[in-house]
Amino acid sequence: MKIRKTFAASCAVIALALAGCAGGAKEGDKGAESGSGSGSGEISVAFVPKIQGIPFFEAMNTGGAEAAKEFGFKWVYSGPTTADPAAQADVVRSLIQQNVSALMAAPNDPDSLAPLLKEAQDGGIRVGTSDTDAPNSVREVFVSQASPEGIGDGLIDQMAKSINNEGKIAIVSCGQTAANLNTWIDIIKKKVDKDYPKISIVDVVYADEDQARAVTMAKNLMSANPDLKGLIGPCTTAAPGVAQAVEEAGKIGQVQTVGVGTPKAMLPYLQNGAAYSSVLWNVEDHGYLTAWAGWQLAQGKEFAEKQDVGRLKNVTYDAKTKTLLLGEPLILTKDNAGKYNY
């Protein structure tokens, strides 16, 4: 990890240390260096994940660093080490002090992060969101991995297929205030009511971004509901967590799981039958698009209704909602999950 030895950066590091639970700026790849932004005359794009260190956001970091190298700007990746809105706010404050050119964030709590996005914008920093949105903030773009309907419908359709369209299911989510997860869960509930009358959702619980906690919660749900047929984990720690719980409980074949899990994390469970499928997208491409979007903002450029972005083709933009859309979701199975290196 490289940290430029400027007074501002040093102060930021001290502030993060005092916060106790925030991660530092991190070099994502060759040539992607953390540091101050617009003041140096070089564009810097910062991305603040919900939590630093889990495979999902590390894959976004990889893609962001690749975009920085290809298009020629600095990539700053810095997030909290726990899925805590206050810790994430500390990271954002440090990046504001560093005066990055553009700040892209995946809010743990959209409402609490909104004032800081306004503070950043007031200081001349261009702001956007990615992975999860803060629609009531001043963000100038939301880089969406797939449409909410694509993810929500994909999750319940895969679950329904795995249990022959009937039975009791439960959901083990992550952060209770995560806008994207809550939207997907709402879509799942509506689609169950409309299309799957023989499926019932017995409970929705929240494990934050903690796989071990997701395992415990999933086991508790199976104990409380002996006739449970399925578990949905709509985030990248809960998806392997619910599958691990089924494996450890000896219920492979009795309880099906689907979720939003990364290929490497899900592959063992897809192969042994603890997981039926994973509904995802190319996470590295999502990071790549996020970095490019921040770069565009920093240059004062507008997004077109449809554009090619380096290796990504036909990326669409909805001016009404200010949403840049990566594309359709990817269904991972035991046959294709091994093709991805994250």
C-alpha positions in Angstrom: 0.0 0.0 0.0 1.4 3.4 -1.0 0.6 6.5 0.9 1.9 9.8 -0.4 3.9 11.6 2.2 2.0 14.9 2.2 0.7 16.6 5.3 -2.9 16.2 4.2 -2.5 12.4 3.6 -0.8 12.0 6.9 -3.6 13.8 8.7 -6.1 11.5 6.9 -4.3 8.4 8.1 -4.2 9.7 11.7 -7.9 10.4 11.5 -8.6 6.9 10.2 -6.5 5.4 13.0 -8.4 7.3 15.6 -11.7 6.1 14.1 -10.5 2.6 14.9 -12.5 0.7 12.3 -11.8 2.3 8.9 -9.5 1.0 6.2 -6.8 3.1 4.6 -6.4 4.1 1.0 -5.1 1.2 -1.0 -3.3 0.7 -4.2 -5.6 -1.3 -6.4 -3.1 -2.3 -9.2 0.0 -1.1 -10.9 -0.1 2.7 -11.4 -3.2 3.1 -9.3 -1.8 5.2 -6.4 -3.7 6.8 -3.5 -3.1 10.5 -2.9 -4.4 14.0 -3.3 -6.3 14.8 -6.5 -7.4 17.9 -8.2 -4.8 20.1 -6.5 -1.9 18.2 -8.3 -3.4 18.7 -11.7 -3.9 15.0 -12.1 -7.4 13.5 -11.9 -8.0 11.1 -9.0 -11.1 8.9 -8.6 -11.8 7.5 -5.2 -14.1 4.5 -4.5 -15.5 3.9 -1.0 -16.9 0.3 -0.7 -19.3 -0.8 2.0 -16.5 -2.8 3.5 -12.9 -3.3 2.4 -11.4 -6.8 2.2 -14.2 -9.0 1.0 -13.9 -10.6 -2.4 -16.7 -8.7 -4.0 -15.3 -5.2 -3.4 -11.7 -6.4 -3.9 -12.8 -7.5 -7.4 -14.4 -4.0 -8.0 -11.0 -2.6 -6.9 -9.2 -4.7 -9.5 -11.5 -3.5 -12.2 -11.2 0.1 -11.1 -7.4 -0.1 -11.1 -7.5 -1.5 -14.7 -9.7 1.4 -15.9 -7.3 3.9 -14.2 -4.3 2.4 -16.0 -6.1 2.3 -19.3 -7.6 5.8 -19.3 -4.8 7.5 -17.3 -6.0 8.7 -13.9 -5.3 7.9 -10.3 -7.5 5.3 -8.5 -8.0 5.5 -4.8 -9.7 2.6 -3.1 -10.4 3.1 0.6 -13.2 1.7 2.8 -14.1 0.7 6.4 -13.1 -2.7 7.7 -16.6 -3.2 9.2 -19.9 -2.6 7.5 -20.5 0.4 9.8 -22.0 3.7 8.4 -20.0 5.7 10.9 -16.7 4.1 9.9 -17.5 4.6 6.3 -18.2 8.3 7.0 -14.7 8.6 8.5 -13.2 7.3 5.3 -15.2 9.7 3.2 -14.1 12.6 5.4 -10.5 11.7 4.9 -10.9 11.6 1.1 -12.6 15.0 1.2 -9.5 16.3 3.1 -7.3 14.7 0.3 -9.3 16.7 -2.3 -9.8 13.8 -4.7 -11.3 14.8 -8.1 -14.2 12.5 -7.9 -15.7 10.4 -5.1 -17.8 7.3 -5.8 -19.3 5.4 -2.8 -21.4 2.3 -2.0 -23.3 3.6 1.0 -24.0 1.4 4.0 -26.6 3.9 5.0 -27.7 6.3 2.2 -29.3 8.8 4.5 -26.3 9.2 6.8 -23.8 9.4 3.9 -25.9 12.0 1.9 -24.7 15.1 4.0 -21.1 14.1 3.4 -21.6 13.7 -0.4 -23.0 17.3 -0.2 -20.0 18.4 1.7 -17.7 16.9 -0.9 -19.6 18.5 -3.7 -19.5 21.9 -2.0 -15.7 21.5 -1.9 -15.5 21.0 -5.6 -15.4 17.2 -5.7 -17.7 15.4 -8.2 -19.8 12.7 -6.4 -21.5 9.5 -7.5 -22.7 6.1 -6.1 -22.1 2.6 -7.2 -23.4 -0.9 -6.2 -26.0 0.7 -3.9 -27.5 4.1 -4.4 -28.3 7.2 -2.3 -31.1 8.5 -4.5 -32.0 11.4 -2.1 -28.4 12.7 -2.1 -26.6 15.1 -4.5 -24.9 12.2 -6.3 -24.5 12.9 -10.0 -24.6 9.3 -11.2 -25.5 5.9 -9.9 -23.4 3.1 -11.5 -25.8 0.1 -11.3 -24.6 -3.4 -11.7 -27.9 -4.6 -13.2 -31.5 -3.4 -13.0 -33.1 -4.1 -9.6 -35.7 -6.2 -11.4 -33.0 -8.2 -13.1 -31.4 -9.1 -9.7 -34.6 -9.5 -7.6 -36.5 -11.5 -10.3 -33.4 -13.6 -10.9 -33.0 -14.5 -7.3 -36.6 -15.6 -6.7 -36.9 -17.3 -10.2 -33.8 -19.4 -9.4 -35.1 -20.2 -5.9 -38.5 -21.2 -7.3 -36.9 -23.4 -9.9 -34.8 -25.2 -7.3 -37.9 -26.0 -5.0 -40.4 -26.8 -7.8 -42.3 -23.5 -7.2 -43.5 -24.4 -3.7 -42.4 -24.3 0.0 -41.3 -22.1 2.8 -38.2 -19.9 2.2 -36.3 -17.3 4.2 -33.9 -14.5 3.4 -30.6 -13.8 5.1 -29.6 -10.3 4.0 -26.6 -8.1 5.0 -27.0 -4.5 6.0 -30.5 -3.5 7.2 -30.2 -0.1 5.6 -28.6 -1.1 2.3 -30.8 0.4 -0.4 -29.9 -2.1 -3.1 -30.6 -5.2 -0.9 -33.8 -3.8 0.4 -35.0 -3.0 -3.2 -34.2 -6.6 -4.3 -36.0 -8.0 -1.3 -39.1 -5.9 -2.0 -39.0 -7.2 -5.6 -38.7 -10.8 -4.4 -41.8 -10.3 -2.1 -43.9 -8.8 -4.9 -43.0 -11.5 -7.4 -43.8 -14.2 -4.8 -47.2 -12.6 -4.3 -47.8 -12.3 -8.0 -46.2 -15.4 -9.6 -45.5 -18.0 -6.9 -48.6 -18.5 -4.7 -47.3 -21.7 -3.2 -44.1 -20.1 -1.9 -44.1 -18.3 1.4 -41.3 -16.2 2.9 -41.2 -17.0 6.6 -38.6 -14.5 7.7 -36.0 -11.9 6.6 -33.0 -11.5 8.9 -29.8 -9.3 8.6 -26.3 -10.5 9.2 -24.5 -7.3 8.2 -21.5 -8.2 6.0 -20.5 -11.1 8.3 -20.4 -14.6 6.7 -20.1 -16.3 10.1 -23.1 -14.5 11.4 -25.0 -15.5 8.2 -24.2 -19.1 8.8 -25.5 -18.9 12.4 -28.7 -17.1 11.3 -29.3 -19.6 8.5 -28.9 -22.5 10.9 -31.3 -20.9 13.4 -33.9 -20.4 10.6 -33.6 -24.1 9.6 -34.0 -25.1 13.3 -37.1 -22.9 13.8 -38.6 -24.1 10.5 -37.9 -27.8 10.1 -39.9 -27.8 6.8 -37.9 -24.9 5.3 -37.2 -25.5 1.6 -34.9 -22.7 0.7 -32.6 -19.8 1.7 -31.8 -16.7 -0.3 -28.6 -14.7 0.5 -28.9 -11.5 -1.5 -25.3 -10.3 -0.8 -21.8 -11.7 -1.2 -21.2 -12.7 2.4 -24.7 -14.1 3.0 -24.8 -16.2 -0.2 -21.8 -18.5 0.8 -23.0 -18.2 4.4 -26.4 -19.8 3.8 -24.8 -22.5 1.6 -22.2 -23.2 4.3 -25.0 -23.5 6.9 -26.9 -26.1 4.7 -23.6 -28.1 4.3 -22.8 -28.0 8.0 -26.4 -28.9 9.0 -26.3 -32.0 6.7 -29.2 -30.7 4.7 -27.8 -30.7 1.1 -30.7 -31.7 -1.1 -33.3 -30.8 1.6 -32.8 -27.1 1.7 -31.8 -25.2 -1.5 -29.9 -21.9 -1.5 -29.4 -19.2 -4.1 -27.8 -15.8 -3.6 -25.6 -13.0 -4.8 -22.2 -14.6 -4.4 -18.8 -14.3 -6.1 -17.7 -17.2 -8.3 -14.7 -18.4 -6.2 -16.7 -18.2 -3.0 -19.6 -20.0 -4.4 -17.9 -22.7 -6.5 -17.4 -25.3 -3.8 -21.1 -25.0 -2.7 -22.3 -25.1 -6.3 -20.2 -28.2 -6.9 -21.4 -30.1 -3.8 -25.1 -29.0 -4.1 -25.3 -26.8 -1.1 -26.0 -23.9 -3.5 -28.3 -24.1 -6.5 -27.0 -21.0 -8.3 -25.7 -17.5 -7.8 -27.2 -14.4 -9.4 -24.4 -11.9 -10.0 -22.7 -9.8 -12.7 -19.1 -9.3 -13.8 -17.9 -7.5 -10.7 -14.5 -6.5 -12.1 -16.4 -4.9 -15.0 -18.6 -3.1 -12.5 -15.5 -1.6 -10.8 -14.1 -0.7 -14.2 -17.3 1.2 -15.1 -17.4 2.9 -11.7 -13.9 4.2 -12.1 -14.6 5.4 -15.7 -17.8 7.2 -14.5 -15.9 9.1 -11.8 -13.3 10.0 -14.4 -16.0 11.3 -16.7 -17.5 13.4 -13.9 -14.1 14.8 -13.0 -13.6 16.0 -16.6 -17.0 17.6 -16.7 -18.2 15.2 -19.4 -21.8 14.1 -19.8 -23.0 10.5 -20.3 -24.6 9.4 -23.6 -27.8 7.4 -23.7 -25.6 4.5 -25.1 -21.8 4.3 -25.2 -18.9 1.9 -25.4 -16.6 2.2 -22.4 -13.3 0.6 -23.3 -13.9 -3.2 -23.1 -17.6 -2.7 -22.3 -20.0 -2.3 -25.1 -23.4 -0.6 -25.2 -23.4 0.7 -21.7 -26.7 2.6 -21.2 -27.5 5.7 -19.3 -30.9 6.9 -18.0 -30.8 10.7 -17.7 -34.0 10.8 -15.7 -32.6 8.7 -12.9 -28.9 9.5 -13.6 -28.3 5.7 -13.7 -25.4 4.2 -15.7 -26.3 0.5 -16.2 -23.6 -2.2 -16.6 -26.0 -4.8 -18.1 -28.0 -8.0 -17.4 -27.2 -10.2 -14.5 -25.1 -13.4 -14.8 -26.4 -16.7 -13.5 -23.5 -18.7 -12.0 -23.7 -22.5 -11.8 -21.3 -25.3 -11.2 -20.6 -25.3 -14.9 -19.5 -21.7 -15.4 -18.4 -20.3 -12.0 -14.9 -21.7 -12.4 -14.3 -19.4 -15.4 -14.0 -16.3 -13.2 -11.0 -15.4 -11.2 -12.6 -13.6 -8.2 
